[in-house]
């Protein structure tokens, strides 16, 4: 079972507000991914980190989101100015850095509702 | 087309029945994971496969990278098997994350 921790479980924000969520990866996993799952079950990869460095991010994330994975602190994903379309389940996953074993372990998610 | 095509979108089973789900990939994938998502949204990993077949209790999964597909077979369906199942595949570029199918909503009836 995954030991990835995500907080908060639920987040309600008004349009234009900041929305911040956190993730503690499994111990020993240097790679962290963030995904967005919308109500149509479409998953979108947002960004990932290897230790504190961004490996890859999509355009949307670059423009409206800020994310970091500081050393010895939880990783975080923050939407700078929430929009109705950001309402979704945000999932964090961590993975060992092993080219032969790339299983991702998912947290319980943060469900964001933007009113 | 979609990089990961998952079928069927929905599946209704009676307790005790056997059935299968399938994901087809538009390109060669390095590995696949199968998840069951519970009603609270938690993704529970069922299998991780880089090749071949794995079994766990009443569940069995196969991944054929060359033929670009993966299957999940449910044997002797139970009520607790109800939920939404997703396959997710890892492409050559690990950094791009997993590509998910749209899910199969499984309903098991007594």
Interface residues (C-beta under 8 A of the other chain):
Chain A: X1 X2 X33 X35 X37 X40 X41 X42 X43 X45 X48 X55 X56 X89 X91 X93 X99 X100 X101 X102 X103 X104 X105 X106 X108 X109 X111
Chain B: X30 X31 X33 X35 X40 X41 X42 X43 X44 X45 X48 X50 X84 X86 X88 X90 X93 X94 X95 X96 X97 X98 X99 X100 X102 X103
